[in-house]
Amino acid sequence: MLTPILDSAAPQPLYEQLYRHIRGEIETGRLTAGERLPSKRALAAHLKISVVTVEGAYGQLLAEGYLYSAPKRGFFVQSNLRRPPETGLKPVPVCPSAAPAAFRYDFSTGAVDTALFPFSTWAKLMREVLSGQEAELLSSTHPQGAVELRRTIAQHLYRFRGIQADPEQIVVGAGSEYLTGLLVQLLGREGLYGVEDPGYAKTHRILASCGAAVLPLPLDEQGLRVDALEASCVRVVHVTPSHHFPLGIVMPASRRSALLDWAAGRPGRYILEDDYDSEFRFSGKPIPALQSLDREERVIYLNTFAKSLAPSLRVSYMVLPPHLLKRWREEFWFYSTTVPSFEQYALALFMERGHFERHIARARNQYRARREALLRAARESGLLEVGAFAGGDAGLHLLLWMGKGRSEQELVRQAARAGVGVAPLSACDLTPPPPGRSPALIMGYTRVSTGDMAPALLRLKDAWGF
């Protein structure tokens, strides 16, 4: 019988504490593949907690793939979940997305604040799906994803991004990486694929691993340089126009028009628009998606719920232009959807009933407060006398430009020794940076509370000696 120590006085709800304990037991191998877990009632009675608490924990573990359920038999540990053993091989440097180590104050960019996730609402919807959609859960799902989910995504895109897309144009997949790989197959490997430099290096690696020839393209203060794009032989370009990672540039209308003109200038050119954190714009008018301005069917829109809900959900989607949808159905109809129907139906209900919109509003307010606390702490600590923040009034990270006295690596090491996790801009360089570029650090603020911003920057002040 599982016997975690649950603390009712802790800030985390009991179901989250139980969920984290069981997940840890699975990841370390103490709960093995195929092992049966106690029934919800038995575990609730053993731990002297409510059955609803156990349901919430089990439901989240089901959603993340740590458990599977068998009718009338119970819950079992999924296979192939133990962490692989250390190989001793050195990791290939990539643009930072997750924290490489545990820090007292973690400014990494690859996670969200899990305390903001509406566990109780999500668990309730999962129970509703389990009890009310048995036939759908056990039947094959549409290859492009559940119709209910695609319909709610289309409605969301129209209301919040100005995109008029039919649900039939939407393809749901287990992460943007998976969908990007499929797009290489759909668009073909011939010609060059362009990516932003600096940029999200993982995109470069995914495209290259799919057999595409990839060319890094330079940026200026308005984003991707279209003159460099025109001078290249690039046929497909991946961009983040609404909030560039990591520089934070919001591409202005004139540059967007020039980019669309490039795509329309020759047959076979396409733009992959990655709109990864567009929900988090803190002031000003909404920036229209590039896809909403496209009249030539040259933009393929990509988005994910990794930033808005949680990375572990592994739910992303793309919007295909009509002529590419026709090819998709002719050539890729044999692909099965890679997102379990259980998560798709739960997410559809979550969006349809307004929970997603309310969650985004709450999260936006929380992250805005953290951003303001970070900037306030920077002023009060004196950090702004030796550095400057950039990144636009959007997204979930800022770029801290420092003076040229020290290297990025030195700044990162000194911060780490002080218990503060930051990442260097150079980790996102695909080619050598321009000579004389000032050092810069990427600082995400989703995992540091407003009250911790000042102590974190005081540690940096001592570590960096400013």
Order of alpha helices (4+ residues) and beta strands (2+ residues): alpha-alpha-alpha-beta-beta-beta-alpha-alpha-alpha-beta-alpha-beta-alpha-beta-beta-alpha-beta-alpha-beta-alpha-beta-beta-alpha-alpha-alpha-beta-beta-alpha-beta-beta-beta-alpha
